[in-house]
Amino acid sequence: MSHQRLNLFSFSGKTKILHMTWMAFFITFVIWFSHAPLMMMIAQSLGLDKSQIKTILILNVALTIPARIIIGILVDKFGPKRTYSALLAAGSLPCFMFAFATSFEQLALARFLSGFIGAGFVIGIRMVGEWFPAKQVGIAEGIYGGWGNFGSAAAAGTLPLLALAFGGANGWRYAIASTGVIALIYSVIYFLNVSDTPKGSTYFKPKKAGAMEVTSKGDRTFYILMTLPLYATLSLLTWKLSSAASANLLSMPVALSLYVGIWLMYFYNVAKIIHVNKEHLQQPIAAIHQYKFKQVAILDLAYFITFGSELAVVSMLPLYFFEIFHESQGITMVQAGLLGGSFAFINLIARPMGGWLSDKFGRKLSLSTFVLGLSLGYFGMSQINAEWSIALAVLLTMACSCFVSAGCGAVYAIVPLIKRRMTGQIAGMVGAYGNVGGVLFLTVLSFVTPEMFFIVLGAAALVILMAVQFIDEPKGHMAEIQEDGSVEMIELH
């Protein structure tokens, strides 16, 4: 595989794959976040109240947590080409359901199902990892993540205009339906224009599907423990939607049934982990084929604080700025929304930069620096008050966002360098932890002041910074077994 400089203006070879794949991710995020900028139009059209609007917003992330795990398994088994194409095509269906819903219940179901497309991110991590060498994988994954992530900002900027262009009370419906049409068309374009690996390379698959292979009995126990928060978060989401938390979407009998279902899924997952690892853990595994699950666990935590806090802060920042500066400096809701958007906008540059710095200066050092920086940034944001100038508040917010987005890039600069044949599953678990963080931090926000919320984020980042110090810098080679039984060594630095 070529190690030449990355030429982003090229549209051939690995650069073509990068451009095709970040665009697929971009489209999934346009769909996933298409409801948010049109929410007021939708609420007026269907007569939704505030609790129903909040319910729609919660439902949007609910399915993404298990979906990222499932998609990780599918991409490792079937390859990114088929998995991304199928996801884009399937993801168009809830778009059409949402666009033509006539009741809150139909809207809620469509939004819940749309959460599955939020897992598309995982697929491209494996695809980009297959095409780029270790010396470029950080910047390539950063471009993929940062430019694709911009789909949420693109949705916010274009869909309201598209709804106005269609006009009338149903303008929002046609705007959302158009995103489904685009996904359907691009699913075919993607399938016809990419391949899973460069010519002559092997696409390594797990020996068994359904759970990650680990290489020690201690790591198997660690893996089982690290899956617990995923199911706990699904239980938390169920509680937030139930009558116990005043959302009233779910009655107590339905909520109790969901709790039972969630934990039955957990025990099934545990059984699957034991089954997948039972046979090969009966004898010692050669050192050349071993990897440490702690690498995955630490990246889970790092993405929990980077992407998880980003999800939470982006959701609350416009209203936070409005409440602080409305009376003292006359800021409008529209202006507050634009200022709040500055946190997500920086992703376009900072996430690729995080990957590039990881390639250049080391993965562990870069990730540590970004987590420390975002911790200090959040502590700083907790001090913002009505006496601050808006310019200073926005400057601090963007500086903090730089570290948050760069941290996301640094996490996924390491993911493809742990175990090639399980990159999808590892990316899925790490990505799911990002959503866990978003749900948990938004739950914290519902109980504390915004100032205390930022302090909690800063303190959590300091704890996770300590955990990051235990990660091993990827170096040397990782070994994968070819179909003919021969061993291929893949460079890690």
N, C-alpha and C positions, 0 to 999 in steps of 0.2 A: 504494500500500500504506500502511496506517495506521501512524503513528508514535506512537500513544498509549501510555500506560504499560502495562506487562505485568501483567495481572490473572490471577494463577494460579488464582483461584477460579472463573473463567469456564470454560465448556465449549462455546465456539463459536469459529468463525473460526480464527485462527492458534494460539490457546491450546489449542483442542481437538486440533489437529494435534500440538502439542508433547506433550500428555498421552498421546495415542494412540501416539505414536512412542517416547517414553521407556519406555512399558509394553512395547512390542514388544522393545526392547533389553533391558529387565529380564528378560523371559522367556528370551531367548537366553542371558543370563549365568547364569540359574538352571540351564538345561540344560548349559551349558559347564562349570560348576563343581559339578554335581550329584554327581559321583563322590567328591569329596574328603571331605566329612563322613561318608560312608557307607563309606569305604575299609576300615576295620577289619572291618565286618560282611561286606563283599564278600570280603575276604581269608579270613575264617573259613569262609564259605560254600563257596568254591571252592578252598580250600587253597593260597592264593598265598604265595610266599616274599617276602622283602624286595626282592630284585632285580626280581621281577615287578611289585611295587607301584610301584617307582621307574620302571619301564618304562611302566606305565600313565600315570603323571604326566607323563612326557616326551612320550608320544604325544598327549596332550591338546592340546599347543601346536603340534605339528609341522605340521599342515595349515593352521593359521590364517595362517601367513605368506603362502603363495601365494594362499590363499582371499581375503585382504583385497585383493590386487591384482585378482583375477578379479571379485570382487563390485563393486569400484570401476568396472570397465569395464561391467559389466552394469547398474548403477544409472544411469550416465550415458546408456546406450543405451535402456533400457526404462522408466526412472523408478522412484522409490522405492516407490510403491504396489504395483506388480506384483512388484518384486524382493523386498521385505520379506515379502510374503504367501507367495511361493514358497519363500523360505528357511525361514520358520517351518514350513511344511507339510513340506518336505523334511527339515528338521532333526529332526522328530519320529521319523523312521524309525530313525536310529541309536540314539535313546533306547530304542525298543522292542527293537532288537537287543541293546543293552547290558543292558537289564532282564532279558532271558530267555536270556542267554548261559550256556552250561554248561561252557565250558572257557576257559582263559587266552587261547588264540588268538582265539576269538570275541569275548572281552571287549576284547582289544587292537585288533582290527579296528574294532569299534563305537566305541571311544574315539578312534581315529585319525580316523574319519569325522565324529565329533562336533565335532572341531576346526573344521570348516567353518562351524558356526553362530557361532563366535566372531568371524566377520567381519561379523556383522549390524550392529555399531556403525557401520560405514562408511556404510550406507544412510541412517540417520537424520541424519547430518551434512549430506548433500545435501538431504534433505527439510526440515530446520529452516532451512537456508540459503536455500531457496526462499521460505519463508513469513515470515521476519523481516528487517526492514531492518538495515542495517549498525550503527545506533546501539543495537540490541537483540540482535544476533546472538551476541555474546559470552556474555551471561547466558543466552540461550535454549539455546545449544549446551552451556553449563556445566550447566544443569539436565538437559538430555537425557543428557549423559555421566555426571554425578554420580548422578542418581536411577536411571538404567538400570544403572550399574555396581554399584549396591547389590544387584542380583540375586545376586551371588556371596555376599554376607553373608546374604541371605534364604535361600539354599540351605543354608548352614551352620546357620542357626537353626531352619529348619522341617523339612527332609527327615529328619533323625534322629528327630524327634518323629512325623512321618508314618509312618516305618518301624515305630516302636514301636506306633503306633495300629493299623496293619494287623496287626502281630504275627507271630510265628512266624519260621522260618528264611528265609522269602521276603518278609518285610516290606520289605527294601531294594529288591527287584525291583518291587513295586507302587508304592513311593514314586517311583522313577525313571520307571516307565511313566506315572505320573500327570503328570509334567512334559511328556511327549510328547503326551498327550491335550490338555493346556492349550494347547500350541503349535499343535496342529492346529485347535482351536476358534478361537484368537485370529487365526490366519492368515485365516480367513473374515471375522471381525469387522473386522479392519484393512482388508481389501480393500473392504468395503462402506461404510466410514466415513471414508475419507480421499481426497484428490486430490493430485496431484503439485505443483500450483501454485495460488495464489489465482485466483479467476475473472478472466479477462481477461489473465492473465500468460502469457508464453511459456516453455515448458520447453526450454532450449537444449541441443542434443546435439552431441557431437563430430562433425566431418566424417567421420572414419574411426575405427573401433574397433580395439582390440588394444594400443594404447600411447598415451601422452600426446603431444599436439602441443606442440612447442616453437617458439620464434620466432627462434632463431639457430643457426648451425652449432656454435658453441662450447657452447651449452646442450645440443645434441644429444649431444655428447661427454660433458658433465657428467652428463647423464641416464643414459647407458650405464654410466658409472663408479659412479653411486649405486645401480644395481641389483645390482652385484656382491656387496655384503654380504648381500643376501637369499638368494642361492644358496649363498654360503659358510656361512651359518647352517644351511641345510638339509643341507649336507655335514657340518657339525659334529654335528647331530642324528643323522644316519646313523651317524657314528663312535661316538656315545654309545650307540647301540642295538646296535652290532656286537660280535663276539667280541673285537676288538682292544681295546675299552674294558671288557671283562668283563661287559657286559650280556647277551651271548650270545643276544639275540633274533634277530639277523641273522647268518647265516654269512658268511664272507669273500667267497665268490662273489656272494651276494645283495647285500652291501654295495657291492662293486665295481660291480655292475650299476646300483645306485642312484646311485652317484657319476657314472657315465657318463650316466645319464638326467637327473640334475640339471643337469649342465653342457651337455648337448644342449639342455635347456630354456632355459638362459641364452643360448646362441648363437641359438636361435630367437627369443627375446625381443629380442635385439640386432637381428636381421634385421627384426623387426616395427617396432621404433623407427625404423630407417632407412627402411623402406617407408612408414610413416605420414607421415613428415616430408619425404620426398624431393621431392615435387612442389611444396609451398608454400614450401620453402626455396630454390628455384631463383631466385626473385626477391625483392627486399627487401620486408619486411613493414612496412606503415604503422605509425608509432609508436603510434597509437591502439589497435592490436590486439596490441601486444607485451606480454609479461610476462617477468619474470626467473626462470629456473629456480632460481637461488640461494635464492629465497624458500622453495621446496619443500624443497631440500636442507637448509637451516638448521632448518626445522620437523621434518624427519626426525630430525636429531640431537637436537633439543630433546625430542622424544617418546621417543627412544631412552633418554635419561637420566631423564625424568619417569616415564612409564608403564613403561618397561623396568625401572627400578630398583624401582618399586612391585611389579611381578610377582615379582621376585626376593626382595625383603625380606618380603613377605607370606608367601612359601613357607617362609622359614627362621626367622622371628621367634619363633614359639611354642617351638620346640626351643632356640633361642638363650637365651630368657628362662629356660627350665627348667634348662638346664645352668649358667647363672650363679647363679640364686637358689635352686635346689633344696636344696643343702646348707646355704647360709648363712642362708636365711630360710624354708625349709620349703615352698616353692611347689610345688603339684601340677601335673601335666600339664594338667588341665582348666583350672586358673587361668592357666597359661602360655598356653594357647590363647586364652582370653578377653583377656588382656593383649596378645597378638600381634594379635588382631583389631582392636585400637584403631587400628592403622595404616590399615586399609582403611575403617573405620567413618566416619572424618572426611571421606571422599570425598563423602558426602551433602551436606555444607555447603560444603566448601572448593573443590570443582570449580566449582560455580555462582559462588562468590565470585571465583574467578580470572577467569572470563568477564566478570563484572560490573565488576571493577576494570579489565580491559582496555578495556571500552567507555568507562569514565569517565575513565581517566587515560592512555590510550595503550597500544597493543599491545606495542611494543618495550620500553618502560620496565617494564611489568608482567611480561613474560616474563623480562627480565633480573633483576628483583628476586626472582622465585620461584626461578630457577635458582641464584642466589647463596645464597638462604636454605636451599635443600635441600642445597647443598654444605656449608655450615656445620653444618647439622643432622646430616649423615652423619659429618663429622669429630667432632662431639660424641658421636654414638652409638658411635664406635670407642673412646671412653674409658670406657664403662660397665663396671663390674666388680662383684664380689660385695659390696663395701663400700658401694656406692650404696644409697640407699633405693629400694624398688620404685616408690614414688610419683614420685620424681624421674626415674627411668628412663622411666616411662610418659609423664610430662609432656614430656620431651625427644622421645620417639618421636612423640607426637601433634603437637608443634610442627613437627617435620621433615615429618611426613605432610601437614600443612597446606600447606607450600610445594610438596611433590611433587604433590598433587592440584590445587592452584591452578595450578601450571605446566601440567598436562594441560589444564585449562580455558582457559588463555591460548593454548596452541598451537592449539586448535580454534576460538578466537575469530578467528584469522587465516586458517585454511584456506579458508572460503567466500569470502574477499575477494581471492583470487588470480586465478582464472579461472572464472567461473560454470559454463560448460558442461563443465568437467573437474573439478568439485568432488569427485565420487565417486572418480575416479582419484587425485587428490591426497590425499584422505582415506585411501584405501586404502594408498597408498605410505607415508604418515606413520604410519598405524596398524600396518603391517607392521614398520616400524622399532621400534615399541614392543615387539613380540614378539621381534625380533632382540636388543634390549637384555636382555629377560628371560632368553633362552637363554644369551647371552654371560655375563651377570653370574652366573647360577647355575653355569655352567661354571667361572668364576673361583673361586667359593666352594668348589668341589670340590677346589681345589688350595691354598687359603690358609686362614688362621684367620678367624673371623668379624670380629675386630678389623681385620685387614688388608683384608677384604672391604669394610668401611665406608670405609676410607681410599681404596681404589680408586674407590668410588662418588663420594666427595667430590672427588677429583682429576679424575676424568672430567668432573664437572659444571663445574669451573673452566675446563677446556679448551673445553667446549661454550659456556660463558658468553662466551668470547672470540668464538666463531663467531656467537653471537646479535647481537653488536654490528654485524654486517654486514647484518642484515636491514633492509629498507626499511619504514618505517611506512606502512600502507595509507592512501592519501588520494586525493582527487579522485574520479574515476569509472573503472570498467572498461567496455569496449565489447563488446557481443555483437551478432551479426548476426541479424535476424529472418528468418523463412522467405521473406518477400517481398523480401529484400535490404536493407531499411532497417536502420539502426544504432540500438540501444537503449543508452543510457548508464545504468549502475547505480552509485548512490552508494556510496562506500566509507568514509564517516566520519559 
